[in-house]
């Protein structure tokens, strides 16, 4: 028998592969952090001798979820200013709080809080856009999660950078530091059309091409953003970005709630990826991303939570459910965005947008063992006629019991293995006490 590091025997496995299959009583065999076999349990027990093994008789094993749009450190601002429109929320509350408190220590503490929440909820990879990304990188490194960290560019000073040139320089430093890391990739995180001027965008496009990395950007998030662009530039934001050459397979366009048919056609032709954040858009009343229409045009749609300051959680199971339900209502079609599509949005579609689909996003031989186990044995999961529908419509993040990234277990029987929850809670409370005193 061949000795391997890990075997997980599960009642069901949802690989999220091209066959859209659900495997029953199968095993995932892992060695050196990679999947080496996906076979029936009896064969796994005959062929392999594992150092560790798990028998999950009432669980579904699936790829780890990929949160394709976060501002992780903003978890420390969760609930600070709720029930407000986007620009009021930003201008009067969030940006002043960031001006007062933003620092390396703030970002490290906020990232630790966010990453702990994400791991507990079955997220194994996230795409982040925030300041002091080197602090987030330290937590990613120590926690064992996977991440694409944004090289943020915005045309106003912060505690991290004074101007566009410094943002670009510090982003390059982040990229150079992380380029050999097995779980960290980078991308340009251009904040929004209304906060990044043309010359900076042209530089970002050129640099991203040279480095062969993605670009993410908040685009067409609100009606106000559209009217502001028409007044300032004479065109809607997406047309301006198209004229600059930003629309390409490198672009991850976040939100996209305000789209006309021509703009959808441009995105389809250019191969643009969309990061849909349904709960944040609903809470801020930003609008509805027409994901059923985008899907019909062949556009790759992914899911993100946005920040815990605008959501107010980092729950990707909730985003899957919300995306599927909202799409049906917007399209007035109950068959729009079925459960299997929602799962793809939260896994392999996101991996494709980040250029890491050969590493993660599905359970297939040769890929990293980024996996989560979901308990189907409790009251809320009975009965189960369709495993994939159950994952989207009847399952919550509280049912996630175990999480692995690169074959390393980050959550074991609902307990974090690489992070100290008591310390994280205390640190978060210390920060909230300071911030609360400043805002009162």
Secondary structure as GFF3:
##gff-version 3
##sequence-region A 1 440
A	DSSP	beta_strand	2	14	.	.	.	ID=ss1
A	DSSP	beta_strand	23	31	.	.	.	ID=ss2
A	DSSP	beta_strand	34	40	.	.	.	ID=ss3
A	DSSP	alpha_helix	41	47	.	.	.	ID=ss4
A	DSSP	beta_strand	48	63	.	.	.	ID=ss5
A	DSSP	beta_strand	65	70	.	.	.	ID=ss6
A	DSSP	three_ten_helix	72	77	.	.	.	ID=ss7
A	DSSP	alpha_helix	86	89	.	.	.	ID=ss8
A	DSSP	pi_helix	90	94	.	.	.	ID=ss9
A	DSSP	alpha_helix	95	101	.	.	.	ID=ss10
A	DSSP	alpha_helix	104	120	.	.	.	ID=ss11
A	DSSP	beta_strand	123	128	.	.	.	ID=ss12
A	DSSP	alpha_helix	133	143	.	.	.	ID=ss13
A	DSSP	beta_strand	146	153	.	.	.	ID=ss14
A	DSSP	alpha_helix	164	178	.	.	.	ID=ss15
A	DSSP	beta_strand	184	192	.	.	.	ID=ss16
A	DSSP	alpha_helix	198	211	.	.	.	ID=ss17
A	DSSP	beta_strand	215	219	.	.	.	ID=ss18
A	DSSP	alpha_helix	223	233	.	.	.	ID=ss19
A	DSSP	alpha_helix	237	244	.	.	.	ID=ss20
A	DSSP	beta_strand	251	255	.	.	.	ID=ss21
A	DSSP	alpha_helix	261	270	.	.	.	ID=ss22
A	DSSP	beta_strand	273	276	.	.	.	ID=ss23
A	DSSP	alpha_helix	278	283	.	.	.	ID=ss24
A	DSSP	alpha_helix	291	296	.	.	.	ID=ss25
A	DSSP	beta_strand	300	303	.	.	.	ID=ss26
A	DSSP	alpha_helix	316	331	.	.	.	ID=ss27
A	DSSP	alpha_helix	339	345	.	.	.	ID=ss28
A	DSSP	alpha_helix	348	354	.	.	.	ID=ss29
A	DSSP	beta_strand	371	375	.	.	.	ID=ss30
A	DSSP	three_ten_helix	379	381	.	.	.	ID=ss31
A	DSSP	alpha_helix	387	393	.	.	.	ID=ss32
A	DSSP	three_ten_helix	397	399	.	.	.	ID=ss33
A	DSSP	beta_strand	400	405	.	.	.	ID=ss34
A	DSSP	beta_strand	408	412	.	.	.	ID=ss35
A	DSSP	beta_strand	415	416	.	.	.	ID=ss36
A	DSSP	alpha_helix	421	439	.	.	.	ID=ss37
###
